[in-house]
Amino acid sequence: MVSVSRDRWEAENVEGGLLVCGDCLEWLRNNSVEVHLTFLDPPFRQGKDYRYFDDNQPEDVYWNWLEEVVARVYELTAGGGAIYFMHREKNAEHVLRTLRETGWTLQNLIVWKKRTSAVPYAHGFSKAYQIIAFATKGKKPRVFNRLRVDYPLLPEYKYPRENGIFVTDVWDDIRELTSGYFAGEEAIRDEKGNRVHTQQSPVALLLGSVES
């Protein structure tokens, strides 16, 4: 829907919203809009082959860039607005520091437990989750819906709960899209069946933040 070159961005109104394609930081620097909710899912600096992003940059350069993004989002966010900042579990310390030093108040550290095969790790336990830090501008969110879900009955439970259970800070019912035996089929693919984006995230992750 939006054609964009490597060195510029374009925006288009889509179903009552604004779809922006391009360098997020450049757009944030040059626009002043009131933001209420942000889901930040940046490249993880894992050496992925992205078309428009250097995923091999030095660690300090990478986290300085993210800090500028998070700080600018904070400036644009209305009081009580929220950010969901997703990253690798090994970078939890960096994520929390970045949020704290840019003014955000941490509410939850969400664990997204993936349903795909755990990633083998030579010097520790296999990795099976990512973190999503939920933080707000101010001491508490202006809006937060305590959602209930009809969760599958666990073996140790005798009876299902009549009204379901409240959503917790462990999200274990959302399938990853990228790889593994239980990977979801939602990923966008080209005519040859290859994934268009190497690290596409499930829509359910966004819905979980929007509906809360």
C-alpha positions in Angstrom: 0.0 0.0 0.0 2.9 2.3 0.7 5.9 2.5 -1.6 9.0 3.7 0.2 12.7 4.0 -0.6 15.5 3.3 1.8 16.2 6.9 2.6 12.7 8.4 3.2 9.3 7.6 4.7 5.7 7.9 3.6 2.5 7.8 5.4 -1.1 6.9 4.4 -4.4 6.9 6.2 -5.7 3.4 6.5 -9.0 2.5 8.1 -9.0 5.6 10.3 -5.4 5.2 11.3 -2.0 6.3 9.9 0.3 3.7 8.4 3.9 4.8 8.3 6.6 3.0 6.4 10.2 4.0 6.8 12.7 5.0 9.5 10.7 5.2 12.7 13.2 7.5 14.5 13.3 9.9 11.6 9.5 10.1 11.6 9.4 10.5 15.4 11.9 13.3 15.3 9.8 15.2 12.7 6.3 14.7 13.8 4.3 15.7 16.9 1.3 13.4 17.5 -0.4 12.3 20.7 0.4 8.7 21.3 -1.6 6.4 23.7 -0.1 3.0 23.1 3.1 1.8 21.6 4.3 -1.8 20.8 8.0 -1.7 20.2 9.4 -4.8 18.5 12.8 -3.8 17.2 15.5 -5.9 15.5 17.3 -7.8 18.2 20.9 -7.3 17.0 21.3 -11.0 16.0 22.9 -10.5 12.6 19.7 -11.0 10.7 19.7 -10.0 7.0 17.3 -7.0 7.1 16.9 -4.9 4.0 17.1 -1.5 5.7 18.7 -2.1 9.1 22.3 -3.0 10.2 21.7 -5.9 12.6 25.4 -6.2 13.3 26.1 -2.7 14.8 28.1 -2.3 18.0 26.1 -2.9 21.2 26.5 0.7 22.5 25.3 2.2 19.1 22.3 -0.2 19.1 21.1 0.6 22.6 21.7 4.3 22.2 19.5 4.2 19.1 16.8 2.4 21.1 17.1 4.8 24.0 16.4 7.7 21.6 13.4 5.9 20.1 12.0 5.1 23.6 12.6 8.7 24.9 10.9 10.3 21.9 7.9 7.9 22.2 7.7 9.0 25.9 7.7 12.7 24.9 4.8 12.0 22.5 2.8 9.8 24.8 -0.2 11.2 26.7 -0.3 10.9 30.5 -1.2 7.3 31.5 -0.3 6.0 28.0 1.6 2.8 27.7 4.5 1.1 25.9 5.1 -2.7 25.4 8.8 -3.2 24.7 9.6 -6.7 23.4 13.1 -8.2 23.3 15.3 -11.2 24.0 15.3 -12.6 27.5 19.1 -12.1 27.8 18.6 -8.3 27.2 16.0 -7.8 30.0 18.5 -5.6 31.9 19.0 -3.3 29.0 15.3 -3.0 28.3 14.5 -2.2 31.9 17.3 0.3 32.2 16.3 2.0 28.9 12.7 2.4 30.1 13.7 3.6 33.6 16.2 6.2 32.3 13.7 7.6 29.8 11.0 8.2 32.4 8.7 5.2 32.1 7.2 3.3 35.1 7.4 -0.5 34.8 4.1 -2.3 35.5 4.8 -5.9 34.4 7.6 -7.9 32.9 5.5 -10.2 30.6 6.9 -13.6 29.6 5.9 -14.8 26.1 6.4 -18.5 26.4 6.7 -19.7 22.8 5.0 -22.9 21.7 7.7 -23.7 19.2 10.7 -26.0 20.0 13.1 -24.4 22.5 16.2 -23.0 21.0 19.3 -25.1 22.1 21.9 -23.3 24.1 25.4 -24.7 24.6 26.1 -23.2 28.0 22.8 -23.1 29.7 19.1 -24.0 29.6 17.3 -24.0 26.2 15.6 -20.7 25.5 11.8 -20.9 25.2 10.5 -17.4 25.8 10.9 -13.7 25.1 10.2 -10.8 27.4 7.7 -7.9 26.9 8.1 -5.0 29.3 4.8 -3.2 30.0 5.4 0.3 31.2 3.4 3.5 31.6 3.9 7.3 31.5 2.9 7.9 35.1 2.3 5.6 38.1 -0.5 3.7 36.5 -2.2 3.3 33.1 -5.1 5.6 32.3 -7.0 2.6 30.8 -6.4 -1.0 31.6 -9.0 -3.8 31.0 -8.7 -6.8 33.3 -9.4 -9.4 30.7 -10.7 -12.9 31.4 -9.9 -15.8 29.1 -11.5 -19.2 28.8 -8.2 -21.1 29.5 -8.0 -24.8 28.8 -8.5 -27.0 31.9 -5.2 -28.0 33.4 -4.7 -31.6 34.5 -4.5 -30.6 38.2 -7.8 -28.7 38.0 -11.0 -30.6 38.7 -13.5 -28.1 37.3 -13.3 -25.3 34.8 -13.8 -21.8 36.2 -17.2 -20.4 35.3 -15.9 -17.0 34.2 -12.5 -18.1 33.0 -9.3 -16.6 34.6 -7.7 -13.2 34.5 -4.9 -12.8 31.9 -1.6 -13.1 33.7 2.0 -11.9 33.0 2.8 -15.3 31.3 1.5 -15.5 27.8 1.7 -19.2 26.7 -1.1 -19.5 24.2 0.4 -17.5 21.3 2.3 -19.4 18.6 5.5 -18.1 17.1 5.5 -17.6 13.3 9.1 -18.0 12.4 10.1 -21.6 12.9 9.6 -24.8 14.9 7.1 -27.7 15.0 4.3 -25.6 16.4 5.0 -22.4 14.3 1.8 -20.6 13.2 0.7 -20.3 9.6 0.0 -16.5 9.8 3.4 -15.4 8.4 3.2 -13.4 5.2 5.0 -15.3 2.3 6.0 -14.5 -1.2 5.0 -16.5 -4.3 7.8 -19.0 -3.6 6.6 -19.7 -0.1 9.4 -17.8 1.6 8.6 -15.5 4.6 8.5 -11.9 3.5 9.8 -10.8 7.0 12.3 -13.0 8.8 11.0 -12.1 12.3 7.3 -11.4 11.8 5.4 -11.3 15.1 1.9 -12.7 15.7 -1.0 -10.3 15.6 -2.1 -11.9 18.9 0.7 -10.2 20.7 -0.5 -6.8 19.5 -4.1 -7.7 20.4 -3.0 -8.6 23.9 -1.6 -5.2 24.4 -4.4 -3.3 22.7 -7.2 -5.1 24.5 -5.6 -4.6 28.0 
